[in-house]
Amino acid sequence: MAKSEKTIKVRLVKGLRGTQARHRLSVKALGLNKLNDVRELKDSPSVRGLINQVYYLVRVEQ
């Protein structure tokens, strides 16, 4: 039996203008480009770390 992987939806809710370059790269690594972009990502420690770094720019939807 295949174990179903947990996923989370991440939405970019704030623009990237005026943010640190490192944070812009983290948002890009999450696959978010434009405002209100949504990506469904595997719930892993590395993804959670990226989200925690840019918590003020994104919203996590379960």
PQR file with spaces between the fields and no chain letter, atoms N, CA, C, O and H, PARSE charges and radii, in Angstrom:
ATOM       1  N    MET     1       0.825   -1.175    0.000 -0.4000 1.5000
ATOM       2  CA   MET     1       0.000    0.000    0.000 -0.0000 2.0000
ATOM       3  C    MET     1       0.873    1.244    0.000  0.5500 1.7000
ATOM       4  O    MET     1       1.826    1.351    0.772 -0.5500 1.4000
ATOM       5  N    ALA     2       0.540    2.165   -0.862 -0.4000 1.5000
ATOM       6  CA   ALA     2       1.300    3.410   -0.929 -0.0000 2.0000
ATOM       7  C    ALA     2       0.839    4.351    0.179  0.5500 1.7000
ATOM       8  O    ALA     2      -0.356    4.532    0.414 -0.5500 1.4000
ATOM       9  H    ALA     2      -0.234    2.078   -1.489  0.4000 1.0000
ATOM      10  N    LYS     3       1.803    4.930    0.836 -0.4000 1.5000
ATOM      11  CA   LYS     3       1.499    5.874    1.901 -0.0000 2.0000
ATOM      12  C    LYS     3       1.233    7.241    1.277  0.5500 1.7000
ATOM      13  O    LYS     3       2.079    7.770    0.555 -0.5500 1.4000
ATOM      14  H    LYS     3       2.774    4.783    0.645  0.4000 1.0000
ATOM      15  N    SER     4       0.074    7.809    1.547 -0.4000 1.5000
ATOM      16  CA   SER     4      -0.241    9.107    0.944 -0.0000 2.0000
ATOM      17  C    SER     4       0.576   10.202    1.632  0.5500 1.7000
ATOM      18  O    SER     4       0.644   10.279    2.858 -0.5500 1.4000
ATOM      19  H    SER     4      -0.613    7.380    2.133  0.4000 1.0000
ATOM      20  N    GLU     5       1.188   11.039    0.808 -0.4000 1.5000
ATOM      21  CA   GLU     5       2.016   12.113    1.337 -0.0000 2.0000
ATOM      22  C    GLU     5       1.142   13.311    1.675  0.5500 1.7000
ATOM      23  O    GLU     5       0.197   13.630    0.954 -0.5500 1.4000
ATOM      24  H    GLU     5       1.133   10.977   -0.189  0.4000 1.0000
ATOM      25  N    LYS     6       1.469   13.962    2.771 -0.4000 1.5000
ATOM      26  CA   LYS     6       0.734   15.157    3.146 -0.0000 2.0000
ATOM      27  C    LYS     6       1.209   16.311    2.280  0.5500 1.7000
ATOM      28  O    LYS     6       2.399   16.443    1.996 -0.5500 1.4000
ATOM      29  H    LYS     6       2.237   13.702    3.357  0.4000 1.0000
ATOM      30  N    THR     7       0.275   17.134    1.870 -0.4000 1.5000
ATOM      31  CA   THR     7       0.623   18.308    1.081 -0.0000 2.0000
ATOM      32  C    THR     7       0.038   19.548    1.744  0.5500 1.7000
ATOM      33  O    THR     7      -0.923   19.472    2.509 -0.5500 1.4000
ATOM      34  H    THR     7      -0.692   17.026    2.101  0.4000 1.0000
ATOM      35  N    ILE     8       0.637   20.684    1.435 -0.4000 1.5000
ATOM      36  CA   ILE     8       0.134   21.957    1.921 -0.0000 2.0000
ATOM      37  C    ILE     8       0.054   22.921    0.751  0.5500 1.7000
ATOM      38  O    ILE     8       0.849   22.845   -0.186 -0.5500 1.4000
ATOM      39  H    ILE     8       1.418   20.746    0.814  0.4000 1.0000
ATOM      40  N    LYS     9      -0.906   23.822    0.811 -0.4000 1.5000
ATOM      41  CA   LYS     9      -1.039   24.853   -0.210 -0.0000 2.0000
ATOM      42  C    LYS     9      -0.433   26.136    0.333  0.5500 1.7000
ATOM      43  O    LYS     9      -0.702   26.534    1.466 -0.5500 1.4000
ATOM      44  H    LYS     9      -1.552   23.884    1.572  0.4000 1.0000
ATOM      45  N    VAL    10       0.384   26.774   -0.486 -0.4000 1.5000
ATOM      46  CA   VAL    10       1.039   28.020   -0.096 -0.0000 2.0000
ATOM      47  C    VAL    10       0.624   29.094   -1.087  0.5500 1.7000
ATOM      48  O    VAL    10       0.704   28.894   -2.299 -0.5500 1.4000
ATOM      49  H    VAL    10       0.602   26.451   -1.406  0.4000 1.0000
ATOM      50  N    ARG    11       0.178   30.243   -0.567 -0.4000 1.5000
ATOM      51  CA   ARG    11      -0.265   31.362   -1.407 -0.0000 2.0000
ATOM      52  C    ARG    11       0.588   32.591   -1.092  0.5500 1.7000
ATOM      53  O    ARG    11       0.817   32.919    0.072 -0.5500 1.4000
ATOM      54  H    ARG    11       0.114   30.406    0.417  0.4000 1.0000
ATOM      55  N    LEU    12       1.053   33.265   -2.144 -0.4000 1.5000
ATOM      56  CA   LEU    12       1.794   34.518   -1.989 -0.0000 2.0000
ATOM      57  C    LEU    12       0.783   35.642   -1.803  0.5500 1.7000
ATOM      58  O    LEU    12       0.014   35.940   -2.717 -0.5500 1.4000
ATOM      59  H    LEU    12       0.867   32.999   -3.089  0.4000 1.0000
ATOM      60  N    VAL    13       0.776   36.272   -0.624 -0.4000 1.5000
ATOM      61  CA   VAL    13      -0.241   37.274   -0.310 -0.0000 2.0000
ATOM      62  C    VAL    13       0.313   38.690   -0.231  0.5500 1.7000
ATOM      63  O    VAL    13      -0.456   39.641   -0.089 -0.5500 1.4000
ATOM      64  H    VAL    13       1.401   36.030    0.119  0.4000 1.0000
ATOM      65  N    LYS    14       1.619   38.847   -0.319 -0.4000 1.5000
ATOM      66  CA   LYS    14       2.219   40.174   -0.253 -0.0000 2.0000
ATOM      67  C    LYS    14       3.294   40.267   -1.322  0.5500 1.7000
ATOM      68  O    LYS    14       3.994   39.292   -1.594 -0.5500 1.4000
ATOM      69  H    LYS    14       2.243   38.074   -0.435  0.4000 1.0000
ATOM      70  N    GLY    15       3.422   41.427   -1.922 -0.4000 1.5000
ATOM      71  CA   GLY    15       4.406   41.631   -2.978 -0.0000 2.0000
ATOM      72  C    GLY    15       5.833   41.548   -2.469  0.5500 1.7000
ATOM      73  O    GLY    15       6.090   41.678   -1.272 -0.5500 1.4000
ATOM      74  H    GLY    15       2.854   42.220   -1.702  0.4000 1.0000
ATOM      75  N    LEU    16       6.754   41.331   -3.391 -0.4000 1.5000
ATOM      76  CA   LEU    16       8.151   41.132   -3.028 -0.0000 2.0000
ATOM      77  C    LEU    16       8.971   42.416   -3.039  0.5500 1.7000
ATOM      78  O    LEU    16      10.143   42.407   -2.662 -0.5500 1.4000
ATOM      79  H    LEU    16       6.545   41.226   -4.363  0.4000 1.0000
ATOM      80  N    ARG    17       8.373   43.499   -3.461 -0.4000 1.5000
ATOM      81  CA   ARG    17       9.101   44.755   -3.549 -0.0000 2.0000
ATOM      82  C    ARG    17       9.533   45.222   -2.157  0.5500 1.7000
ATOM      83  O    ARG    17       8.727   45.275   -1.227 -0.5500 1.4000
ATOM      84  H    ARG    17       7.421   43.506   -3.767  0.4000 1.0000
ATOM      85  N    GLY    18      10.797   45.554   -2.035 -0.4000 1.5000
ATOM      86  CA   GLY    18      11.317   46.041   -0.766 -0.0000 2.0000
ATOM      87  C    GLY    18      11.735   44.950    0.199  0.5500 1.7000
ATOM      88  O    GLY    18      12.099   45.248    1.336 -0.5500 1.4000
ATOM      89  H    GLY    18      11.451   45.511   -2.790  0.4000 1.0000
ATOM      90  N    THR    19      11.695   43.700   -0.218 -0.4000 1.5000
ATOM      91  CA   THR    19      12.104   42.605    0.662 -0.0000 2.0000
ATOM      92  C    THR    19      13.569   42.265    0.419  0.5500 1.7000
ATOM      93  O    THR    19      14.163   42.698   -0.568 -0.5500 1.4000
ATOM      94  H    THR    19      11.399   43.457   -1.142  0.4000 1.0000
ATOM      95  N    GLN    20      14.131   41.499    1.315 -0.4000 1.5000
ATOM      96  CA   GLN    20      15.519   41.082    1.180 -0.0000 2.0000
ATOM      97  C    GLN    20      15.668   40.133   -0.006  0.5500 1.7000
ATOM      98  O    GLN    20      14.764   39.358   -0.317 -0.5500 1.4000
ATOM      99  H    GLN    20      13.648   41.148    2.117  0.4000 1.0000
ATOM     100  N    ALA    21      16.815   40.209   -0.653 -0.4000 1.5000
ATOM     101  CA   ALA    21      17.071   39.356   -1.818 -0.0000 2.0000
ATOM     102  C    ALA    21      16.977   37.880   -1.432  0.5500 1.7000
ATOM     103  O    ALA    21      16.490   37.060   -2.210 -0.5500 1.4000
ATOM     104  H    ALA    21      17.550   40.839   -0.400  0.4000 1.0000
ATOM     105  N    ARG    22      17.434   37.554   -0.258 -0.4000 1.5000
ATOM     106  CA   ARG    22      17.397   36.163    0.202 -0.0000 2.0000
ATOM     107  C    ARG    22      15.955   35.667    0.339  0.5500 1.7000
ATOM     108  O    ARG    22      15.658   34.510    0.042 -0.5500 1.4000
ATOM     109  H    ARG    22      17.830   38.219    0.374  0.4000 1.0000
ATOM     110  N    HIS    23      15.073   36.548    0.786 -0.4000 1.5000
ATOM     111  CA   HIS    23      13.670   36.168    0.925 -0.0000 2.0000
ATOM     112  C    HIS    23      13.004   36.029   -0.434  0.5500 1.7000
ATOM     113  O    HIS    23      12.143   35.168   -0.617 -0.5500 1.4000
ATOM     114  H    HIS    23      15.315   37.488    1.027  0.4000 1.0000
ATOM     115  N    ARG    24      13.390   36.862   -1.385 -0.4000 1.5000
ATOM     116  CA   ARG    24      12.851   36.732   -2.745 -0.0000 2.0000
ATOM     117  C    ARG    24      13.247   35.392   -3.346  0.5500 1.7000
ATOM     118  O    ARG    24      12.453   34.761   -4.043 -0.5500 1.4000
ATOM     119  H    ARG    24      14.089   37.561   -1.237  0.4000 1.0000
ATOM     120  N    LEU    25      14.468   34.959   -3.078 -0.4000 1.5000
ATOM     121  CA   LEU    25      14.923   33.659   -3.581 -0.0000 2.0000
ATOM     122  C    LEU    25      14.157   32.510   -2.916  0.5500 1.7000
ATOM     123  O    LEU    25      13.869   31.500   -3.559 -0.5500 1.4000
ATOM     124  H    LEU    25      15.113   35.472   -2.512  0.4000 1.0000
ATOM     125  N    SER    26      13.834   32.662   -1.650 -0.4000 1.5000
ATOM     126  CA   SER    26      13.061   31.626   -0.955 -0.0000 2.0000
ATOM     127  C    SER    26      11.663   31.504   -1.540  0.5500 1.7000
ATOM     128  O    SER    26      11.144   30.399   -1.696 -0.5500 1.4000
ATOM     129  H    SER    26      14.068   33.482   -1.127  0.4000 1.0000
ATOM     130  N    VAL    27      11.051   32.645   -1.866 -0.4000 1.5000
ATOM     131  CA   VAL    27       9.718   32.621   -2.475 -0.0000 2.0000
ATOM     132  C    VAL    27       9.792   31.963   -3.842  0.5500 1.7000
ATOM     133  O    VAL    27       8.908   31.189   -4.211 -0.5500 1.4000
ATOM     134  H    VAL    27      11.472   33.543   -1.740  0.4000 1.0000
ATOM     135  N    LYS    28      10.838   32.266   -4.589 -0.4000 1.5000
ATOM     136  CA   LYS    28      11.009   31.657   -5.910 -0.0000 2.0000
ATOM     137  C    LYS    28      11.221   30.144   -5.779  0.5500 1.7000
ATOM     138  O    LYS    28      10.727   29.374   -6.603 -0.5500 1.4000
ATOM     139  H    LYS    28      11.555   32.894   -4.289  0.4000 1.0000
ATOM     140  N    ALA    29      11.953   29.723   -4.750 -0.4000 1.5000
ATOM     141  CA   ALA    29      12.182   28.291   -4.522 -0.0000 2.0000
ATOM     142  C    ALA    29      10.878   27.564   -4.193  0.5500 1.7000
ATOM     143  O    ALA    29      10.738   26.374   -4.473 -0.5500 1.4000
ATOM     144  H    ALA    29      12.354   30.348   -4.081  0.4000 1.0000
ATOM     145  N    LEU    30       9.934   28.279   -3.604 -0.4000 1.5000
ATOM     146  CA   LEU    30       8.623   27.691   -3.326 -0.0000 2.0000
ATOM     147  C    LEU    30       7.761   27.615   -4.579  0.5500 1.7000
ATOM     148  O    LEU    30       6.695   27.000   -4.559 -0.5500 1.4000
ATOM     149  H    LEU    30      10.048   29.247   -3.377  0.4000 1.0000
ATOM     150  N    GLY    31       8.210   28.234   -5.667 -0.4000 1.5000
ATOM     151  CA   GLY    31       7.475   28.184   -6.926 -0.0000 2.0000
ATOM     152  C    GLY    31       6.443   29.279   -7.071  0.5500 1.7000
ATOM     153  O    GLY    31       5.538   29.179   -7.899 -0.5500 1.4000
ATOM     154  H    GLY    31       9.076   28.733   -5.683  0.4000 1.0000
ATOM     155  N    LEU    32       6.571   30.326   -6.270 -0.4000 1.5000
ATOM     156  CA   LEU    32       5.613   31.431   -6.308 -0.0000 2.0000
ATOM     157  C    LEU    32       6.231   32.603   -7.058  0.5500 1.7000
ATOM     158  O    LEU    32       7.342   33.029   -6.740 -0.5500 1.4000
ATOM     159  H    LEU    32       7.306   30.408   -5.597  0.4000 1.0000
ATOM     160  N    ASN    33       5.521   33.125   -8.047 -0.4000 1.5000
ATOM     161  CA   ASN    33       6.054   34.213   -8.856 -0.0000 2.0000
ATOM     162  C    ASN    33       5.252   35.495   -8.724  0.5500 1.7000
ATOM     163  O    ASN    33       5.815   36.565   -8.491 -0.5500 1.4000
ATOM     164  H    ASN    33       4.619   32.779   -8.305  0.4000 1.0000
ATOM     165  N    LYS    34       3.941   35.388   -8.872 -0.4000 1.5000
ATOM     166  CA   LYS    34       3.080   36.567   -8.850 -0.0000 2.0000
ATOM     167  C    LYS    34       2.221   36.572   -7.594  0.5500 1.7000
ATOM     168  O    LYS    34       2.071   35.551   -6.922 -0.5500 1.4000
ATOM     169  H    LYS    34       3.483   34.519   -9.061  0.4000 1.0000
ATOM     170  N    LEU    35       1.672   37.713   -7.294 -0.4000 1.5000
ATOM     171  CA   LEU    35       0.766   37.853   -6.172 -0.0000 2.0000
ATOM     172  C    LEU    35      -0.423   36.908   -6.355  0.5500 1.7000
ATOM     173  O    LEU    35      -0.966   36.787   -7.453 -0.5500 1.4000
ATOM     174  H    LEU    35       1.793   38.542   -7.840  0.4000 1.0000
ATOM     175  N    ASN    36      -0.812   36.257   -5.294 -0.4000 1.5000
ATOM     176  CA   ASN    36      -1.917   35.284   -5.257 -0.0000 2.0000
ATOM     177  C    ASN    36      -1.616   33.985   -5.993  0.5500 1.7000
ATOM     178  O    ASN    36      -2.536   33.212   -6.258 -0.5500 1.4000
ATOM     179  H    ASN    36      -0.372   36.356   -4.401  0.4000 1.0000
ATOM     180  N    ASP    37      -0.371   33.725   -6.327 -0.4000 1.5000
ATOM     181  CA   ASP    37       0.002   32.413   -6.857 -0.0000 2.0000
ATOM     182  C    ASP    37      -0.181   31.371   -5.758  0.5500 1.7000
ATOM     183  O    ASP    37       0.097   31.637   -4.589 -0.5500 1.4000
ATOM     184  H    ASP    37       0.376   34.353   -6.112  0.4000 1.0000
ATOM     185  N    VAL    38      -0.648   30.189   -6.139 -0.4000 1.5000
ATOM     186  CA   VAL    38      -0.846   29.098   -5.184 -0.0000 2.0000
ATOM     187  C    VAL    38      -0.091   27.881   -5.688  0.5500 1.7000
ATOM     188  O    VAL    38      -0.167   27.547   -6.870 -0.5500 1.4000
ATOM     189  H    VAL    38      -0.873   29.972   -7.088  0.4000 1.0000
ATOM     190  N    ARG    39       0.631   27.221   -4.807 -0.4000 1.5000
ATOM     191  CA   ARG    39       1.327   25.986   -5.133 -0.0000 2.0000
ATOM     192  C    ARG    39       1.000   24.952   -4.071  0.5500 1.7000
ATOM     193  O    ARG    39       0.903   25.266   -2.885 -0.5500 1.4000
ATOM     194  H    ARG    39       0.693   27.493   -3.847  0.4000 1.0000
ATOM     195  N    GLU    40       0.833   23.726   -4.511 -0.4000 1.5000
ATOM     196  CA   GLU    40       0.628   22.618   -3.591 -0.0000 2.0000
ATOM     197  C    GLU    40       1.955   21.881   -3.479  0.5500 1.7000
ATOM     198  O    GLU    40       2.454   21.324   -4.457 -0.5500 1.4000
ATOM     199  H    GLU    40       0.911   23.470   -5.474  0.4000 1.0000
ATOM     200  N    LEU    41       2.518   21.886   -2.281 -0.4000 1.5000
ATOM     201  CA   LEU    41       3.848   21.338   -2.052 -0.0000 2.0000
ATOM     202  C    LEU    41       3.794   20.206   -1.038  0.5500 1.7000
ATOM     203  O    LEU    41       2.895   20.140   -0.200 -0.5500 1.4000
ATOM     204  H    LEU    41       2.113   22.338   -1.487  0.4000 1.0000
ATOM     205  N    LYS    42       4.777   19.318   -1.136 -0.4000 1.5000
ATOM     206  CA   LYS    42       4.903   18.233   -0.171 -0.0000 2.0000
ATOM     207  C    LYS    42       5.285   18.823    1.185  0.5500 1.7000
ATOM     208  O    LYS    42       6.163   19.682    1.274 -0.5500 1.4000
ATOM     209  H    LYS    42       5.507   19.372   -1.817  0.4000 1.0000
ATOM     210  N    ASP    43       4.630   18.361    2.222 -0.4000 1.5000
ATOM     211  CA   ASP    43       4.902   18.861    3.571 -0.0000 2.0000
ATOM     212  C    ASP    43       6.171   18.199    4.094  0.5500 1.7000
ATOM     213  O    ASP    43       6.140   17.070    4.582 -0.5500 1.4000
ATOM     214  H    ASP    43       3.917   17.663    2.150  0.4000 1.0000
ATOM     215  N    SER    44       7.290   18.919    3.984 -0.4000 1.5000
ATOM     216  CA   SER    44       8.575   18.392    4.431 -0.0000 2.0000
ATOM     217  C    SER    44       9.283   19.460    5.259  0.5500 1.7000
ATOM     218  O    SER    44       8.915   20.634    5.199 -0.5500 1.4000
ATOM     219  H    SER    44       7.315   19.836    3.588  0.4000 1.0000
ATOM     220  N    PRO    45      10.283   19.069    6.024 -0.5600 1.5000
ATOM     221  CA   PRO    45      11.005   20.053    6.836  0.2800 2.0000
ATOM     222  C    PRO    45      11.659   21.160    6.007  0.5500 1.7000
ATOM     223  O    PRO    45      11.718   22.307    6.452 -0.5500 1.4000
ATOM     224  N    SER    46      12.146   20.838    4.822 -0.4000 1.5000
ATOM     225  CA   SER    46      12.792   21.862    4.001 -0.0000 2.0000
ATOM     226  C    SER    46      11.783   22.892    3.502  0.5500 1.7000
ATOM     227  O    SER    46      12.072   24.088    3.476 -0.5500 1.4000
ATOM     228  H    SER    46      12.099   19.907    4.460  0.4000 1.0000
ATOM     229  N    VAL    47      10.602   22.429    3.108 -0.4000 1.5000
ATOM     230  CA   VAL    47       9.553   23.351    2.659 -0.0000 2.0000
ATOM     231  C    VAL    47       9.067   24.186    3.840  0.5500 1.7000
ATOM     232  O    VAL    47       8.854   25.390    3.695 -0.5500 1.4000
ATOM     233  H    VAL    47      10.367   21.457    3.129  0.4000 1.0000
ATOM     234  N    ARG    48       8.891   23.573    4.990 -0.4000 1.5000
ATOM     235  CA   ARG    48       8.471   24.309    6.184 -0.0000 2.0000
ATOM     236  C    ARG    48       9.500   25.379    6.557  0.5500 1.7000
ATOM     237  O    ARG    48       9.131   26.471    6.990 -0.5500 1.4000
ATOM     238  H    ARG    48       9.064   22.595    5.107  0.4000 1.0000
ATOM     239  N    GLY    49      10.785   25.068    6.392 -0.4000 1.5000
ATOM     240  CA   GLY    49      11.829   26.050    6.679 -0.0000 2.0000
ATOM     241  C    GLY    49      11.752   27.253    5.765  0.5500 1.7000
ATOM     242  O    GLY    49      11.918   28.388    6.212 -0.5500 1.4000
ATOM     243  H    GLY    49      11.085   24.181    6.040  0.4000 1.0000
ATOM     244  N    LEU    50      11.499   27.012    4.472 -0.4000 1.5000
ATOM     245  CA   LEU    50      11.349   28.125    3.530 -0.0000 2.0000
ATOM     246  C    LEU    50      10.132   28.970    3.888  0.5500 1.7000
ATOM     247  O    LEU    50      10.184   30.199    3.829 -0.5500 1.4000
ATOM     248  H    LEU    50      11.365   26.091    4.108  0.4000 1.0000
ATOM     249  N    ILE    51       9.045   28.316    4.256 -0.4000 1.5000
ATOM     250  CA   ILE    51       7.827   29.041    4.623 -0.0000 2.0000
ATOM     251  C    ILE    51       8.063   29.873    5.881  0.5500 1.7000
ATOM     252  O    ILE    51       7.624   31.021    5.956 -0.5500 1.4000
ATOM     253  H    ILE    51       9.002   27.318    4.304  0.4000 1.0000
ATOM     254  N    ASN    52       8.749   29.306    6.864 -0.4000 1.5000
ATOM     255  CA   ASN    52       9.024   30.045    8.099 -0.0000 2.0000
ATOM     256  C    ASN    52       9.893   31.267    7.843  0.5500 1.7000
ATOM     257  O    ASN    52       9.768   32.275    8.539 -0.5500 1.4000
ATOM     258  H    ASN    52       9.105   28.374    6.804  0.4000 1.0000
ATOM     259  N    GLN    53      10.766   31.188    6.859 -0.4000 1.5000
ATOM     260  CA   GLN    53      11.648   32.308    6.547 -0.0000 2.0000
ATOM     261  C    GLN    53      10.870   33.480    5.949  0.5500 1.7000
ATOM     262  O    GLN    53      11.224   34.637    6.172 -0.5500 1.4000
ATOM     263  H    GLN    53      10.868   30.369    6.294  0.4000 1.0000
ATOM     264  N    VAL    54       9.820   33.187    5.195 -0.4000 1.5000
ATOM     265  CA   VAL    54       9.045   34.241    4.524 -0.0000 2.0000
ATOM     266  C    VAL    54       7.592   34.233    5.009  0.5500 1.7000
ATOM     267  O    VAL    54       6.671   34.464    4.225 -0.5500 1.4000
ATOM     268  H    VAL    54       9.532   32.247    5.013  0.4000 1.0000
ATOM     269  N    TYR    55       7.393   33.970    6.289 -0.4000 1.5000
ATOM     270  CA   TYR    55       6.047   33.853    6.859 -0.0000 2.0000
ATOM     271  C    TYR    55       5.202   35.096    6.629  0.5500 1.7000
ATOM     272  O    TYR    55       3.979   34.997    6.535 -0.5500 1.4000
ATOM     273  H    TYR    55       8.141   33.782    6.926  0.4000 1.0000
ATOM     274  N    TYR    56       5.825   36.260    6.536 -0.4000 1.5000
ATOM     275  CA   TYR    56       5.086   37.513    6.387 -0.0000 2.0000
ATOM     276  C    TYR    56       4.663   37.780    4.941  0.5500 1.7000
ATOM     277  O    TYR    56       3.957   38.753    4.677 -0.5500 1.4000
ATOM     278  H    TYR    56       6.819   36.341    6.612  0.4000 1.0000
ATOM     279  N    LEU    57       5.084   36.934    4.009 -0.4000 1.5000
ATOM     280  CA   LEU    57       4.735   37.095    2.601 -0.0000 2.0000
ATOM     281  C    LEU    57       3.740   36.049    2.112  0.5500 1.7000
ATOM     282  O    LEU    57       3.082   36.250    1.091 -0.5500 1.4000
ATOM     283  H    LEU    57       5.657   36.144    4.223  0.4000 1.0000
ATOM     284  N    VAL    58       3.624   34.940    2.829 -0.4000 1.5000
ATOM     285  CA   VAL    58       2.811   33.824    2.346 -0.0000 2.0000
ATOM     286  C    VAL    58       1.747   33.440    3.365  0.5500 1.7000
ATOM     287  O    VAL    58       1.825   33.796    4.541 -0.5500 1.4000
ATOM     288  H    VAL    58       4.158   34.777    3.658  0.4000 1.0000
ATOM     289  N    ARG    59       0.752   32.704    2.880 -0.4000 1.5000
ATOM     290  CA   ARG    59      -0.278   32.131    3.739 -0.0000 2.0000
ATOM     291  C    ARG    59      -0.335   30.641    3.444  0.5500 1.7000
ATOM     292  O    ARG    59      -0.355   30.228    2.284 -0.5500 1.4000
ATOM     293  H    ARG    59       0.689   32.415    1.924  0.4000 1.0000
ATOM     294  N    VAL    60      -0.360   29.838    4.499 -0.4000 1.5000
ATOM     295  CA   VAL    60      -0.425   28.386    4.354 -0.0000 2.0000
ATOM     296  C    VAL    60      -1.876   27.957    4.494  0.5500 1.7000
ATOM     297  O    VAL    60      -2.544   28.294    5.471 -0.5500 1.4000
ATOM     298  H    VAL    60      -0.343   30.172    5.441  0.4000 1.0000
ATOM     299  N    GLU    61      -2.353   27.211    3.507 -0.4000 1.5000
ATOM     300  CA   GLU    61      -3.718   26.697    3.514 -0.0000 2.0000
ATOM     301  C    GLU    61      -3.644   25.180    3.558  0.5500 1.7000
ATOM     302  O    GLU    61      -3.003   24.558    2.710 -0.5500 1.4000
ATOM     303  H    GLU    61      -1.810   26.937    2.713  0.4000 1.0000
ATOM     304  N    GLN    62      -4.286   24.598    4.527 -0.4000 1.5000
ATOM     305  CA   GLN    62      -4.219   23.145    4.691 -0.0000 2.0000
ATOM     306  C    GLN    62      -5.181   22.435    3.779  0.5500 1.7000
ATOM     307  O    GLN    62      -5.251   21.206    3.793 -0.5500 1.4000
ATOM     308  H    GLN    62      -4.806   25.103    5.215  0.4000 1.0000
